Amino acid sequence: MKIELPRLPSALPEGKNLKNALKSGSVEGSRFKNQFLSAEELEDVELKGCVFQHCRFIGCDLNGFSVLDCSFSNCDFSNCTMENGFFQRSEFLGCKWIGVNGCGSTFKDVYLEDCNGRLWNLSASSVKNVGFNRCDCSSALFRQWVRKDGGALSFHECRLSGCNFFKTELKGVDLSTCSIDGLILSGEELRGTLIAAHQAQDLVGLLGVKIKG
């Protein structure tokens, strides 16, 4: 799967005060490091062409967040509300999304690697060309996703134990390298999904059958 990476200039000016920058409603072409925000109301903020390193947004209201051509590394969004967000040509490396409510968001050409997305709620979101690599998405809510224009979706070496994919089409998605015990779905979502032979025992309960032996 080909994902368009962020279009970033080779050099970016250092941003000094992340809170003030976000309060302005729009931030473009800046780099922020080691910044901490807690319980801030930052709705409908637009980010474009920015880099964030070791920044923490804890319990913030980020509803309507718009992120274009941005890179986040080792950032923490735990317990934020991020409903109806928009993310395009962006990457998240080693980030935390624990308990984030991001319902109704749009993801286009987004790459996530080594992220912790336990209990992440992305219900009713739209995805196109989105890749998860070595992410922990245990007990996440990925239900009722819309895969726009047949866009690709991939999970590689991810922990998906207890993940809720109810009414999310997984046709063509390769789950063979992932842990998939305890998935929550009706069964139809798995039509056309690729799994490894040893994973079949994790799915037989969804078919209403038992293994004798």
N, C-alpha and C positions, 0 to 999 in steps of 0.2 A: 504494500500500500504506500502510495506517495502522499506525504503531507507537506504542504507548503510551510516552510519555516518563517519565523518573524523576519521582516525586512528592517534591519537595524543598521544605522551608520557605524563606522568603525570606532568613532569616539563620541562620547556623550558627556555633557557637563554634569558635575555632581550636584544633586539636589540637596539642600540643607535641611529643610523642614517639610517633611512629608505631609503632616497634618494640614498645614496652611496651603500646601499645593493642592491637596485633594479638596479642601473646602472651596477652592476657586471654581470647582466644577469641571475643569479640563486640564490635563497635564500631557505635554508632548515633548519628546526628545530629551529625557532626563534620566539620570541614574541615581538610585537611592540605595543606601546600605545601612544595615543595623538600626532601623527605625522601629519604634513601638507605638502602636495605637490600641486603645481599649475602649469598647462601648461607645464609639463615635458614630454619629449619624452622618453618613456620606452617600446619600442616594443619588442616582443618576449621574455619577462621575464618569467622565470619558478619559481613557488612557490610550495614548498612541505613541508607538516608537520608544517605549521606556524599558529600563532594566531595573529589576528589584532583587536585591541580595540580602538574605538574612533579615527580612522585614516581617514584623508580626502585626496582624490585624485580628485582635482577639475580641469576639463578641460584638463586632461592629455591624451596623446596618448598611449593607452595600447593595441594596436592591437597585436594579436597573444599571448595574455596573456595565460599562462598555469597554472592552479590552481589544485593541488591534495592534498587531506587530509588537508584542511585548514578551519579555523573558523574565520568569520568576524562578529564582533558585533558593532553596532552603527557607522558604517563606511559610508563615503559619496563618491560616484563615479559620482556625478552630472556632466553632459555635457562632460563626457569622450568618446573617441572613443575606442571601444573594439571589433572590427571586428575580426572574425575568432579565437575567444578565445576557450579555452578548460577548462571545469570545471568538476571535478569528486570527489565524496565523500567529498563534501564541504557544509558548511552551512553559511547562511547570516541572521543575526538576527538584526532587527531594522536598516537596511541599506537603503541608498538612491541611486536610480538608475535614477533619474529624467533626461530625455533627453539624456540618454546614447545610443550610436549607437553600438549595439553588433551584427550586421548582420552576418550570416554564422557561428555562434558559436555552440559548442557542450556541452550539459549538461547531465551528467550521475550521478545519485544518488546525487541530489542537493536539499537541503531543504531551503526554504525562509520563514521567519516569520516576521510579522509586518514591512514589507519593503514598501518603497514608490517608485513605478516603473512607475509613470505617464510619458507618452510620451516615454517610453522605446522602442527602436526599436530592436527587435530580429528576424526580418524577415529572412526566409530561414535558420533557425537554426534546429539542431537535438536534440531531447530530449528523455531521457529514465529514468524513475523513478524520476520524478521531482515533488515536492510538494510546493504549494503556500498556506500559512496559514495567514489569516488576512492581506493580502497585498493590497495596492491601485495601481492597474494597469490601471487606467482610461486612455483612448485614447492611450494605448500602441499598438505597431505593432507586433502582434504575428502571422503573416501570413506566409503561406507556410512552416509550421513546418513539419519535418519528425520525426515520432515516431518510433525510431529504435527498431527492433525486438519485436514490440508490447508492448514496455515499457509503464508503467503506467504514468499517468499525473493527478494531482489533484489540485483543487482550493477549499479552504474552507473559507467561510466568507470573500471573496475578493470583492473588488470593480472593476468591469470589464466594467463599463459604457463607451461606445464609443470605446471599444477595437476592433481591427481589427484581425479577425481570418480567413481571406479569404484563402481558400484552405488548412486549417489546420484541419485534422480529429479530431473530438471531441467525437468519439464513445466511450461509456463507462465512459465518464467524468461526474461527478456529479457537476452540477452548482446550485443546489437547495438552497444553502445558500449564493449565491453571488448576487450582483446587476448586471444585464445584459442588462439594457436599452441601446439602441443605438448601439448594436453590428453591426459590419460591416462584412458581409459574404454573400455568395450566397444563403445559405439555406441548401445545401447538407452537409455542415460541421456538422450540428446539428443531423444528422441521428444517432440514438442510444444514444444521450445525455440525461442525467437525469435532469429534472427541476421540480420545485414546481408548483402547479396549478396556483398560483397567478402570476407566471412569464410568462404565456402564452400570456398575453396581450402585453408583451414587444417584442414578436416574430412574432405576426400575420402579421405585415407589411412586413416581409421578405417573406411571402407566397403569397403576393399580394391580401389579403382579408381584409375586414373591418368588425368590430363588430357592429351589429345593435342593438340599444337599447337606 
